[in-house]
Amino acid sequence: MTTTVKRANEATIAPTACIHPTAELDAGVEIGPFCVIGPEVNIGKGTSIGAHTVVEKWTTIGSACRISQFVSIGAAPQDVGYKGEKTEVIIGDGNIVREFVTVHRATTKEMRKTVIGSGNLLMNYVHVAHDCVLGDNIIMANSATLAGHVSIDSNAIVGGLVAIHQHVRIGAFCIIGGASAVSKDIPPYVMAVGNRAKLYRLNSVGLRRQGFTKQDLDEIKTAYNIIFRSSLRLSDALKKLKQELPNSAHAKRFSDFIGGSKRGIARLKTRRTVEGHEED
């Protein structure tokens, strides 16, 4: 077993780890064997970093995170226009990052930050590209991949082998089925699946598990039906939504998300599947 040493601030560091002198490690941080922690990295209280993980410069990781072995965080963006400018990765508290996850720092094209919130689970081989912004309590299953500039709102679930196109937005409390290719924005509260991903139905089971009340679910269902099942033009559906549910926070979330879409909204799946076969 490899012995460990402690710094003055009570961080525990394996002797084979390489820590840059400008890196700041809070109390209770654990750095495993053969890790590389680069310059101007900040790691919060109680976070553990598994063996052979590389955390490159200008990265901030919050407290109580569990970073597994063979993870890469803060590598330069895969963008031909990036010339080494100072950009960042900012990761919040209580995240679980499993083996072979890669998180790239930002380009200079937006806010110069790749951001991951708190309480997220990133499973094996997840890739978070440059300039992505993730909220809190998100689950990304094995090999889910985000292109640059993707945003995912809190409490979303992204299935295994999902690929999300650059600049796409994923709404809160939605779930994307495994092996989907997502090229349009996915609204909150829904289930989506396919290549290219289409809306399937409301994420009713997931919403109940999140503690949504019957009134909440009724409002969400009404809003969903007005927008996606009423045969109205989208602009007219949003007007009707405002008229029928003027005080609903859930209706407002739908409206705000759709109103802010730049890539367009994924639409309801028809009887013909994306593989070209009729549904039963």
ZATI-966889 format. One record per atom (N, C-alpha, C, O, CB): residue in three letters; x, z, y. Coordinates in steps of 0.02 Angstrom, whole numbers, plus 50000, padded with zeros to 5 digits. Glycine has a CB too. Layout:
<tiros>
AlaXZY ...
</tiros>
This chain:
<tiros>
Met500435000049940 Met500005000050000 Met500445000050062 Met500945003750067 Met499525006250000 Thr500254995850110 Thr500644995450172 Thr500525001650215 Thr499955003650225 Thr500454989150212 Thr501055004550238 Thr500995010350282 Thr500785008050351 Thr500865002250369 Thr501645014350285 Thr500525012650391 Thr500305011050458 Thr500645015750508 Thr500875021150490 Thr499545011550465 Val500665013450570 Val500935017650623 Val500415018250678 Val499955014150682 Val501605014750650 Lys500495023250719 Lys500015024250773 Lys500365023750841 Lys500925026250849 Lys499665030950766 Arg500025020650889 Arg500255020750957 Arg500025027150990 Arg499655031150961 Arg499995014650995 Ala500245028051052 Ala500065034151088 Ala499315034651099 Ala499055040251103 Ala500415034351155 Asn498975029051103 Asn498255029251116 Asn497845029951051 Asn497245029051052 Asn498035022951153 Glu498175031550996 Glu497865032750931 Glu497605026450897 Glu497225027050849 Glu497305037550940 Ala497805020650919 Ala497655014550881 Ala498105014450819 Ala498685016550821 Ala497775008250924 Thr497825012150763 Thr498195011750701 Thr498395004550687 Thr497975000150683 Thr497765014550642 Ile499055003450681 Ile499314996650677 Ile499764996050616 Ile500225000050607 Ile499704994750741 Ala499634991150574 Ala500064989850517 Ala500754987650541 Ala500804983950590 Ala499754984550469 Pro501284989750507 Pro501964987950530 Pro502094980450534 Pro502514978250573 Pro502474991050485 Thr501744976550493 Thr501864969350493 Thr501444965650546 Thr501514959650554 Thr501714966450424 Ala501024969250582 Ala500634966050635 Ala501084964650695 Ala501574968150707 Ala500034970550656 Cys500904959350732 Cys501274957450792 Cys500814958350852 Cys500324954650860 Cys501544950150787 Ile500974963150896 Ile500544964850953 Ile500934963251017 Ile501474965851028 Ile500334972450951 His500654959051059 His500974957451123 His500994963651167 His500504967451167 His500624951551158 Pro501524964751205 Pro501574970651248 Pro501004971351299 Pro500854976951320 Pro502224970651284 Thr500704965851319 Thr500164966251370 Thr499474967251339 Thr498984968051375 Thr500164960051411 Ala499434967251272 Ala498784968551240 Ala498604975951249 Ala499034980251246 Ala498814966651165 Glu497964977251259 Glu497714984051267 Glu497244985851210 Glu496724982651200 Glu497354984851336 Leu497434991051172 Leu497034993251115 Leu496775000251130 Leu497155004851145 Leu497464993251050 Asp496115001051124 Asp495805007451139 Asp495885012251080 Asp496135010251027 Asp495055006551156 Ala495675018351089 Ala495725023451037 Ala495325021350975 Ala494775018750981 Ala495485030251063 Gly495615022650918 Gly495265021250855 Gly495285014050832 Gly495005012450780 Gly494565023250862 Val495615009750868 Val495695002750846 Val496145002550785 Val496635006150781 Val495984998350903 Glu495964998250737 Glu496364997350677 Glu496574989950673 Glu496154985450675 Glu495984999550613 Ile497214988850666 Ile497494982050661 Ile497824981450593 Ile498294985050577 Ile497994980550719 Gly497574976750552 Gly497814976050484 Gly498474972250478 Gly498744969850527 Gly497304972550443 Pro498724971750416 Pro499364968450404 Pro499374961150426 Pro498884957550417 Pro499544968950331 Phe499934959050454 Phe500074952150473 Phe499584949350525 Phe499524943250532 Phe500044947850411 Cys499254953650562 Cys498844951350618 Cys499294949350677 Cys499854951850684 Cys498344956850640 Val499034944850719 Val499374942950781 Val498884944150838 Val498344941150840 Val499624935550779 Ile499074948450884 Ile498654950050942 Ile499034947651004 Ile499584950051019 Ile498494957750947 Gly498744942851039 Gly499104939451092 Gly499094942951159 Gly498834948551165 Gly498824932751101 Pro499364939751211 Pro499414942851277 Pro498724943551310 Pro498274939451300 Pro499874938751322 Glu498674948851350 Glu498064950251389 Glu497434950451346 Glu496894948451367 Glu497984944951443 Val497514952951285 Val496944954351241 Val496734961551251 Val497154966051256 Val497124952851167 Asn496074962751253 Asn495804969451258 Asn495344970751198 Asn494884966851187 Asn495434970551325 Ile495464976051162 Ile495064977751103 Ile494784984751111 Ile495164989451123 Ile495484977151037 Gly494124985451105 Gly493784991651121 Gly493814996951066 Gly494034995651010 Gly493084990251136 Lys493595002651083 Lys493635008651041 Lys493315007550972 Lys492755005150966 Lys493295014551076 Gly493695009450921 Gly493435009450853 Gly493375002750819 Gly493105002350764 Gly492785012650853 Thr493604997450850 Thr493564990850819 Thr494124990050768 Thr494684992250779 Thr493614985250873 Ser493954986850712 Ser494464985550661 Ser494574978050653 Ser494104974150655 Ser494244988650593 Ile495204976150644 Ile495404969250637 Ile495734968450569 Ile496234971650555 Ile495884967050695 Gly495454964150526 Gly495704963350458 Gly496354959450455 Gly496574956450504 Gly495194959950416 Ala496664959650397 Ala497324956550386 Ala497324949150402 Ala496834945550391 Ala497544957650313 His497884946850428 His498014939750442 His497554936750495 His497494930650500 His497944935750378 Thr497234940850534 Thr496804938350588 Thr497234937150650 Thr497704940750664 Thr496234943350604 Val497054931850688 Val497394930150750 Val496894930650808 Val496374927450807 Val497704922950747 Val497074934850857 Val496674935450918 Val497124933050975 Val497604936350993 Val496424942850930 Glu496964927251003 Glu497404924251052 Glu497254926651123 Glu496784930451134 Glu497354916651049 Lys497654924351170 Lys497654927051238 Lys496974926451272 Lys496564922051257 Lys498174923451279 Trp496874931051320 Trp496284931151364 Trp495634932451325 Trp495104929851343 Trp496224924451401 Thr495694936451274 Thr495104938351234 Thr494944945651244 Thr495394949951245 Thr495234936851159 Thr494304947151251 Thr494064954051255 Thr493564955151198 Thr493084951451191 Thr493734955551325 Ile493684960351159 Ile493244962251104 Ile493014969451117 Ile493414973751133 Ile493614961751034 Gly492364970551112 Gly492074977151127 Gly492214982351074 Gly492654981451032 Gly491344976451137 Ser491824987651076 Ser491934993351031 Ser491554992450966 Ser491054988850962 Ser491714999851065 Ala491794995850914 Ala491464996450849 Ala491314989650816 Ala490824989050780 Ala490815000250857 Cys491734984750829 Cys491664978250795 Cys492054978550729 Cys492544982250722 Cys491924972450839 Arg491824974650681 Arg492164974150617 Arg492364966850607 Arg491954962650590 Arg491714976650558 Ile492994965450618 Ile493264958650612 Ile493624958150545 Ile494104961850533 Ile493744956950673 Ser493404953750502 Ser493694953150435 Ser494364949450437 Ser494594947350489 Ser493214949650388 Gln494664948750378 Gln495304945250371 Gln495224937850383 Gln494694934950374 Gln495594946550302 Phe495784934750404 Phe495824927450412 Phe495354924650465 Phe495114918950459 Phe495694924050347 Val495214928450517 Val494794926150572 Val495234923650629 Val495794926250638 Val494324931950598 Ser495004918650666 Ser495354916150724 Ser494904916650785 Ser494364913650787 Ser495584908750713 Ile495114920550835 Ile494724921550896 Ile495164919850956 Ile495734922250961 Ile494454928850900 Gly494894915751001 Gly495244914451064 Gly495704908451063 Gly496084907551110 Gly495624920351083 Ala495684904451010 Ala496104898451010 Ala495864893551064 Ala495294893851086 Ala496084895050940 Ala496304889151084 Ala496134884251136 Ala495554879951115 Ala495474878451055 Ala496744879851153 Pro495134877851162 Pro494554873651145 Pro494764866851118 Pro495294864251136 Pro494114872651206 Gln494354864151075 Gln494474857351049 Gln494164852351097 Gln493654849251084 Gln494164856550976 Asp494494851651154 Asp494254847451208 Asp494864843951238 Asp495334847251261 Asp493864851651262 Val494854837251238 Val495444833551261 Val495594834651334 Val496154833251356 Val495344826151247 Gly495104836951373 Gly495224838151444 Gly495524844851460 Gly495704846151518 Gly494594837351481 Tyr495584849251410 Tyr495854855951423 Tyr496604855651428 Tyr496944852851384 Tyr495634860751367 Lys496884858551481 Lys497604858151494 Lys497934865051496 Lys498444866051529 Lys497734854551560 Gly497644869851461 Gly497954876451456 Gly497754881251511 Gly498064886551518 Gly498684875651458 Glu497244879551550 Glu497024884051604 Glu496764890651575 Glu496574891051516 Glu496474880651646 Lys496764895751617 Lys496534902351594 Lys495774902251586 Lys495404901451635 Lys496744907851643 Thr495554902951526 Thr494844903751509 Thr494804909351458 Thr495314911751433 Thr494534897151482 Glu494194911551441 Glu494134917751404 Glu493654917251344 Glu493254912651340 Glu493904923351449 Val493724922151300 Val493214923951251 Val493024931251266 Val493454935551270 Val493464923051177 Ile492364932451272 Ile492104939151284 Ile491634940851227 Ile491134937451217 Ile491754939751354 Ile491784946051190 Ile491374948151133 Ile491154955351145 Ile491554959651164 Ile491774947551065 Gly490514956751133 Gly490234963351146 Gly490364968351092 Gly490864967951056 Gly489494962751156 Asp489914973251085 Asp490014978951040 Asp489644978050974 Asp489134974450970 Asp489774985451074 Gly489904981250922 Gly489544981750859 Gly489434975250822 Gly488954974650784 Gly488894984850871 Asn489864970350832 Asn489794964050796 Asn490154964350729 Asn490654967750722 Asn490084958350838 Ile489884960650681 Ile490214959750616 Ile490414952450611 Ile489994947950614 Ile489744961850557 Val491054951250602 Val491324944450599 Val491684943750532 Val492194947050520 Val491814942950659 Arg491424939550488 Arg491684939150421 Arg492244933950415 Arg492444930950464 Arg491134937450373 Glu492484932950353 Glu493094929150341 Glu493054921950367 Glu492534918650360 Glu493254929250268 Phe493604919650395 Phe493714912650415 Phe493264910450472 Phe493184904450483 Phe493604908150356 Val492974915050508 Val492594913250569 Val493094910950622 Val493644913650627 Val492174919250595 Thr492904905950662 Thr493304903650719 Thr492894903850782 Thr492324901450784 Thr493574896550706 Val493174906750835 Val492854907050900 Val493354904550952 Val493904907350959 Val492614914550917 His493194899250987 His493654896151034 His493504898351106 His492924899351124 His493624888551030 Arg494034899051145 Arg493934900651215 Arg493654894651252 Arg493634889051225 Arg494594903051247 Ala493444895751313 Ala493064890751351 Ala493514885351381 Ala494124885951383 Ala492664894051406 Thr493174880151404 Thr493494875251448 Thr493394877451520 Thr493164883051533 Thr493204868051436 Thr493574873151566 Thr493474874651638 Thr492834871451664 Thr492724871351725 Thr494074872151679 Lys492414868751620 Lys491844864651642 Lys491244868751664 Lys490814866151700 Lys491644860151587 Glu491204875051644 Glu490634879151664 Glu490894885751691 Glu491224885851743 Glu490144880351605 Met490744891251657 Met490924897751684 Met491594900451656 Met491774906151668 Met490384902851670 Arg491954896151619 Arg492614897751591 Arg492594903451540 Arg493094906851529 Arg493084899551647 Lys492024904651510 Lys491964910051461 Lys491554907651401 Lys491024904651409 Lys491644916251493 Thr491804909051342 Thr491394909051281 Thr491164916151270 Thr491574920751268 Thr491794906151218 Val490514917151262 Val490244923951262 Val489834925251199 Val489414921151180 Val489794925051324 Ile489974930751167 Ile489584933151110 Ile489354940251127 Ile489764944451145 Ile489994933051042 Gly488714941451122 Gly488434948051142 Gly488594953451092 Gly489154953751065 Gly487694947551150 Ser488114957851079 Ser488224963751036 Ser487764963650975 Ser487214960850977 Ser488114970251077 Gly487994966850922 Gly487574967750863 Gly487464961450823 Gly486974961050785 Gly486924970450883 Asn487904956550829 Asn487824950250793 Asn488184950350726 Asn488664954050716 Asn488084944450835 Leu487934946250680 Leu488264945250615 Leu488444937850609 Leu488004933550606 Leu487804947550556 Leu489094936450606 Leu489354929750594 Leu489654929550525 Leu490164932750512 Leu489884927650649 Met489334925950479 Met489564925850410 Met490144920950401 Met490364917750449 Met488974923850363 Asn490384920450339 Asn490984916550324 Asn490954909450353 Asn490444906150348 Asn491084916250249 Tyr491504907350382 Tyr491614900450404 Tyr491184898350463 Tyr491144892350478 Tyr491494895750348 Val490854902950497 Val490494901150558 Val490994898750610 Val491544901350616 Val490094907250584 His490784893650649 His491194891250704 His490794891750769 His490244889150774 His491424883950692 Val491084895150818 Val490794895550886 Val491274891950932 Val491834894350945 Val490684903150908 Ala491064886250958 Ala491504881950998 Ala491534884351070 Ala491224889351089 Ala491264874750996 His491924880751109 His492044882551179 His491394882651220 His490944878651210 His492524877551210 Asp491364887451266 Asp490824888051315 Asp490154889951285 Asp489644889551320 Asp490764881651352 Cys490134891951222 Cys489504894251194 Cys489334901151221 Cys489774905051238 Cys489534894451117 Val488684902551224 Val488444909051246 Val487934911551195 Val487404908451187 Val488134908751318 Leu488084917051162 Leu487644920051113 Leu487394926751139 Leu487774930551170 Leu488004920951045 Gly486764928251127 Gly486474934551147 Gly486624940051096 Gly487174940251069 Gly485724933851155 Asp486144944451085 Asp486234950251041 Asp485834949450976 Asp485334945950974 Asp486024956651078 Asn486064952950924 Asn485694953550861 Asn485534946650830 Asn484994945650803 Asn485044957350873 Ile486004942250835 Ile485944935550805 Ile486274935650737 Ile486784938850727 Ile486264930050851 Ile485984932050690 Ile486294930950624 Ile486454923650617 Ile486024919350624 Ile485824933450566 Met487084922150604 Met487294915350587 Met487564915550516 Met488064918950502 Met487834912650637 Ala487244911750471 Ala487424911850401 Ala488034907450388 Ala488284904250434 Ala486834909650357 Asn488264907350326 Asn488894904150307 Asn488934896950331 Asn488484892950320 Asn488974904450232 Ser489494895350363 Ser489664888550384 Ser489204885650438 Ser489214879650449 Ser489654884050325 Ala488804889750471 Ala488434887350529 Ala488934885650584 Ala489424889150595 Ala487914892750554 Thr488804880050618 Thr489294877250665 Thr488974875650732 Thr488464872250735 Thr489624871050636 Leu489274878150785 Leu489034876750852 Leu489534872150887 Leu490124873550888 Leu488934883350893 Ala489284866650915 Ala489694862550958 Ala489764866051026 Ala489484871451036 Ala489394855350967 Gly490124862951072 Gly490234866151136 Gly489604866951177 Gly489134863051172 Gly490734862251176 His489594872151219 His489074873351269 His488394874951239 His487884874151272 His489014867251314 Val488364877151177 Val487734879151146 Val487564886251168 Val488014890451175 Val487784878751068 Ser486924887551179 Ser486704894351193 Ser486184896451142 Ser485744892651124 Ser486414894951265 Ile486244902651119 Ile485774905451070 Ile485514912051099 Ile485904916551113 Ile486104906551000 Asp484854912551107 Asp484564918651133 Asp484524924051079 Asp484604922551020 Asp483864917251161 Ser484414930151100 Ser484444935951055 Ser483944935450998 Ser483404932551004 Ser484324942251095 Asn484134938450941 Asn483714939350882 Asn483544932750846 Asn483074932550807 Asn483064942650903 Ala483924927550859 Ala483834921350822 Ala484224921650757 Ala484704925450750 Ala484074915250864 Ile484014917650708 Ile484354916950644 Ile484514909650633 Ile484084905350637 Ile483924919850585 Val485154908250619 Val485384901450607 Val485614901050534 Val486074904650514 Val485964899350656 Gly485294896850495 Gly485434896550423 Gly486104893550407 Gly486454890850450 Gly484904892650390 Gly486284894050343 Gly486924891450320 Gly486974883950326 Gly486474880350317 Gly487034893450249 Leu487574881450342 Leu487724874350347 Leu487344870850403 Leu487294864750403 Leu487574870950281 Val487074874550450 Val486734871550507 Val487254869050557 Val487754872450570 Val486254876650541 Ala487134863150584 Ala487564860350637 Ala487154859450699 Ala486624856250698 Ala487884853550614 Ile487384862150755 Ile487014861950818 Ile487404857850869 Ile487994859350883 Ile486864869050844 His487074852850896 His487374848150944 His487554851751009 His487264856751026 His486894842350958 Gln488054848951044 Gln488264852051107 Gln487694852251158 Gln487274847751160 Gln488864848151136 His487694857451198 His487214858651252 His486514860451227 His486064861151268 His487184852551296 Val486414861151163 Val485754863151137 Val485634870551149 Val486104874551148 Val485694861551061 Arg485014872351161 Arg484814879351170 Arg484374881451111 Arg483944877651089 Arg484434880351238 Ile484484887451087 Ile484094890351032 Ile483724896451058 Ile484044901051084 Ile484554892150971 Gly483064896551052 Gly482664901851082 Gly482674908251043 Gly482874908450985 Gly481964899451089 Ala482444913551075 Ala482434920151045 Ala481944920450987 Ala481414917250987 Ala482244925451098 Phe482124924450936 Phe481674926050880 Phe481494919850838 Phe480994920050802 Phe481054929350905 Cys481874914450844 Cys481724908750801 Cys482184908850740 Cys482664912650738 Cys481814902050840 Ile482034904650692 Ile482444904050633 Ile482534896650617 Ile482054892750617 Ile482134907850572 Ile483154894650602 Ile483314887750585 Ile483514887450512 Ile483974890850491 Ile483874884950631 Gly483154883350474 Gly483274882950402 Gly483954879950386 Gly484234876150425 Gly482744878850370 Gly484214881750327 Gly484874879650306 Gly484954872050303 Gly484484868450289 Gly485024882450240 Ala485564869750317 Ala485764862750314 Ala485414858450365 Ala485384852350357 Ala485644860150246 Ser485144861350418 Ser484814857450470 Ser485334854650519 Ser485864857650529 Ser484294861750507 Ala485164848950550 Ala485554846150604 Ala485114846550667 Ala484584843450670 Ala485774838650589 Val485344850250716 Val484924851850775 Val485194848050835 Val485754849350857 Val484914859550788 Ser484794843450861 Ser485004839450918 Ser484574840550980 Ser484734838151034 Ser484994832150900 Lys484024844250972 Lys483584845951028 Lys483494853451032 Lys483634857050983 Lys482894842451021 Asp483274855951090 Asp483174863051099 Asp482624865651053 Asp482104862351043 Asp483004864651172 Ile482734871451024 Ile482244874650980 Ile481924880451018 Ile482264885251036 Ile482584877150913 Pro481264880151030 Pro480944885351070 Pro480944892151035 Pro481094892650976 Pro480224883351085 Pro480794897451072 Pro480754904151042 Pro480184904650992 Pro479694900850994 Pro480664909451096 Tyr480254909450947 Tyr479724911650901 Tyr479574906850843 Tyr479124908250804 Tyr479104912750939 Val479924901250836 Val479724896250788 Val480194895950729 Val480744898750730 Val479674889350822 Met479964892350677 Met480404890250622 Met480544882850631 Met480084878950646 Met480084891850552 Ala481164880850620 Ala481354873850626 Ala481794871950567 Ala482184876150542 Ala481704872350693 Val481754865750545 Val482144863550488 Val482194855950489 Val481754852550516 Val481844866050421 Gly482724853250460 Gly482774846150449 Gly483354842850484 Gly483714845950523 Gly482144842950471 Asn483434836450470 Asn483944832250501 Asn483584825950526 Asn483464821350486 Asn484524830450450 Arg483424825650590 Arg483534830550643 Arg482984835950640 Arg482424834650619 Arg483544827150712 Ala483174842050662 Ala482724847750653 Ala482074846750691 Ala482064844750749 Ala483064854150676 Lys481514848250657 Lys480854848350687 Lys480554855350679 Lys480764859250637 Lys480394843050653 Leu480054856750721 Leu479714863150716 Leu479264863050655 Leu478924858050641 Leu479304864650779 Tyr479254868550619 Tyr478884868850557 Tyr478254873150565 Tyr477704871050548 Tyr479314871650502 Arg478354879150591 Arg477794883750604 Arg478074889550644 Arg478674889750659 Arg477444886250538 Leu477654894350661 Leu477894900450693 Leu478284904750643 Leu478144904550583 Leu477314904450722 Asn478764908450668 Asn479154913050627 Asn478774919650620 Asn479014924950639 Asn479864914350658 Ser478164919350592 Ser477714925050591 Ser477994931050553 Ser477944936750576 Ser477044923050562 Val478274929650495 Val478544935250454 Val479114938650491 Val479154944750494 Val478784932650385 Gly479564934650519 Gly480114937550557 Gly479884941550617 Gly480174946750631 Gly480584932050579 Leu479374939150651 Leu479124942750709 Leu478824949450689 Leu478924954450723 Leu478604938550747 Arg478454949550634 Arg478174955950610 Arg478734960750592 Arg478684966750606 Arg477714954750549 Arg479254958250561 Arg479814962550542 Arg480164965350604 Arg480464970650601 Arg480314958850499 Gln480134961650659 Gln480434963950722 Gln479984968850760 Gln480164971150814 Gln480604958050766 Gly479394970350732 Gly478954975350763 Gly478464972550813 Gly478174976350852 Gly479364980350796 Phe478344965950813 Phe477844963150858 Phe477154965450836 Phe476994965550777 Phe477894955450858 Thr476734967250885 Thr476054969550871 Thr475594963750857 Thr475784957950867 Thr475794973850929 Lys474984965250834 Lys474484960050823 Lys474334956350888 Lys474244950250888 Lys473844962950793 Gln474294960150943 Gln474154956851007 Gln474734952151026 Gln474614946551050 Gln474064962151063 Asp475344954351015 Asp475914950051027 Asp475864943550987 Asp475944938051013 Asp476574953651010 Leu475724944450922 Leu475684938650878 Leu475114933950897 Leu475184927850894 Leu475604940850805 Asp474554936850918 Asp473984932650939 Asp474164928551002 Asp473994922651007 Asp473364937050954 Glu474514931751049 Glu474714928151110 Glu475214922651093 Glu475164917051119 Glu475024933051161 Ile475694924151050 Ile476194919151031 Ile475864913250995 Ile476024907451008 Ile476734922250986 Lys475394914850950 Lys475054909550913 Lys474634905150960 Lys474634899050954 Lys474604912550859 Thr474284908351008 Thr473894904451056 Thr474344899951097 Thr474194894051106 Thr473494909251102 Ala474894902651121 Ala475364898651161 Ala475644892851121 Ala475684887251145 Ala475934903051187 Tyr475844894251059 Tyr476114889051015 Tyr475614883451003 Tyr475784877551006 Tyr476324892150948 Asn474984885350990 Asn474474880250977 Asn474334876051039 Asn474224869951033 Asn473834883650954 Ile474334879151098 Ile474214875251159 Ile474774870251170 Ile474654864451188 Ile474164880051220 Ile475394872451160 Ile475964868051175 Ile476064862651122 Ile476184856851138 Ile476604872151181 Phe476014864551058 Phe476234860051006 Phe475664857150963 Phe475784852450925 Phe476714863550961 Arg475054859850969 Arg474524857350925 Arg473904854950964 Arg473384853550933 Arg474314862850877 Ser473944854551028 Ser473354852951068 Ser473284845551084 Ser472764843551111 Ser473364856851132 Ser473774841551069 Ser473814834351085 Ser473844833051160 Ser473784827351182 Ser473214830851056 Leu473934838351200 Leu474024837451272 Leu474744835151287 Leu475204836551249 Leu473874843951309 Arg474824831651342 Arg475504830451366 Arg475824837151381 Arg475484842051398 Arg475504825851430 Leu476484837451375 Leu476824843851381 Leu476694847051450 Leu476584853151453 Leu477574842951371 Ser476704843151502 Ser476584845951569 Ser475884848851575 Ser475784854051605 Ser476684840551623 Asp475394845451545 Asp474704847951546 Asp474624854151502 Asp474254858751519 Asp474214842551522 Ala474984854251446 Ala474954860051401 Ala475234866251436 Ala474964871751428 Ala475344858751337 Leu475774865351474 Leu476064871051510 Leu475584873651564 Leu475544879651576 Leu476734869151542 Lys475224869151597 Lys474724871251646 Lys474164875251612 Lys473954880451637 Lys474424865151683 Lys473924872651555 Lys473404876251518 Lys473644883051494 Lys473274887951494 Lys473164872051459 Leu474274883251473 Leu474564889551450 Leu474554894751505 Leu474384900551494 Leu475284888451425 Lys474734892751564 Lys474744897351622 Lys474034899651639 Lys473944905351659 Lys475054893951682 Gln473544895251631 Gln472854897051645 Gln472574901951594 Gln472234906751612 Gln472424890851648 Glu472704900751530 Glu472404904651477 Glu472774911251463 Glu472464916151442 Glu472374900651414 Leu473424911351476 Leu473824917451463 Leu474244919151524 Leu474854919151520 Leu474274916551400 Pro473914920451580 Pro474304921351643 Pro474744927551644 Pro475234927751681 Pro473824921551701 Asn474574932551604 Asn474944938851606 Asn475364940051543 Asn475604945551532 Asn474464944651615 Ser475434934951502 Ser475794935851439 Ser476544934551448 Ser476744929151470 Ser475504931151385 Ala476944939551430 Ala477674938651432 Ala477894933451381 Ala478394929951392 Ala478024945251418 His477534932951325 His477714928151273 His477574920951296 His477974916451285 His477344929651208 Ala477004919951329 Ala476854913351357 Ala477364911451409 Ala477574905651413 Ala476144913251387 Lys477564916351450 Lys478064914951502 Lys478724913051470 Lys479084908751495 Lys478154921051547 Arg478904916351414 Arg479534914651381 Arg479514907351356 Arg479994903751364 Arg479664919351321 Phe478954905351327 Phe478874898351308 Phe478964893751368 Phe479354889051366 Phe478194897151275 Ser478584895251422 Ser478594890951481 Ser479284890451512 Ser479524885051529 Ser478094893451533 Asp479614896251520 Asp480284896251551 Asp480784892451508 Asp481194888751535 Asp480524903451561 Phe480734893251443 Phe481214889751399 Phe481114882251403 Phe481594878451411 Phe481124892251326 Ile480494880151398 Ile480344872951399 Ile480504870051468 Ile480784864551473 Ile479614871651381 Gly480334873751520 Gly480474871351588 Gly481214870651602 Gly481414866551643 Gly480174875851638 Gly481634874651567 Gly482354874451578 Gly482724869751531 Gly483334869351534 Gly482634881251572 Ser482354866251488 Ser482684861951439 Ser482974855751472 Ser482654852451513 Ser482194859951385 Lys483594854151454 Lys483924848051478 Lys483974842751423 Lys483964836751437 Lys484624849751504 Arg484034844851361 Arg484094840051305 Arg483414837951278 Arg483364833251239 Arg484514842951249 Gly482884841551297 Gly482224840251269 Gly482084845051212 Gly482534847951182 Gly482184833051243 Ile481434845951199 Ile481214850751149 Ile481074847351083 Ile480764842051081 Ile480584854451174 Ala481304850351029 Ala481124847950962 Ala480364848450954 Ala480054853350976 Ala481484851950906 Arg480064843450924 Arg479344843250918 Arg479124845050847 Arg479524845850801 Arg479084836450937 Leu478464845650841 Leu478174847850778 Leu478294842750723 Leu478234836750734 Leu477424849150786 Lys478464845150665 Lys478574840950607 Lys477924837650585 Lys477414840950578 Lys478884845050549 Thr477944831150575 Thr477354827550552 Thr477314827650477 Thr477734830650444 Thr477354820250578 Arg476814824250449 Arg476734824150376 Arg477314820550342 Arg477484821950285 Arg476074820850357 Arg477614815950378 Arg478184812450349 Arg478814816450364 Arg478974817650422 Arg478254805150377 Thr479174818450314 Thr479774822450323 Thr480344818150349 Thr480314812050348 Thr479974825850258 Val480864821650372 Val481444817950399 Val481814814150344 Val482214809650360 Val481914822850433 Glu481694815750281 Glu482014811950227 Glu481624805550211 Glu481844801550171 Glu482084816150164 Gly481024804750242 Gly480634798750230 Gly480134799350174 Gly479854794350152 Gly481084793150217 His480024805450148 His479544806450095 His478924810150121 His478984814450164 His479874810450037 Glu478354808350096 Glu477744811750116 Glu477724818850088 Glu477934820050031 Glu477134807850093 Glu477464823450128 Glu477364830250103 Glu476774830450054 Glu476344826050056 Glu477244835050161 Asp476774835550012 Asp476214836449967 Asp475604838850006 Asp475074839849977 Asp476384841549911 
</tiros>
